[in-house]
């Protein structure tokens, strides 16, 4: 996969429930594969739409919850599986929360 993020990716195995912000609101569970200060990659069985914004509550390694909004920027169908690999950017993530992610990456790399 071609690297498109400006920030470094780090694994963060966790599940998150996301909710569509506009239209019919539906909660969907996602499995986070990687995380950066600017967004995250995740797997989901549901078909989501590029450009749509979803509300999420991301539990980080300290067990704190980051309330974040995600905009879908990339979708790839996983061959042989009934799921999709997504790329999403954080929308309006407070600097404090982005810094928490940066600290996790620093600690995780040692």
Buried (B, 14 or more C-beta within 10 A) or exposed (E): EEEEBEBBBBEBEBEBEBEBBEEEEEEBEBBBBBBBBBBBBBBBEEEBEEEBBBBBEBBBBEEEEBEBBBBBBBBEEEEEEEBBBBBBBBBEBEEEBBEBBBEBBEEEEE
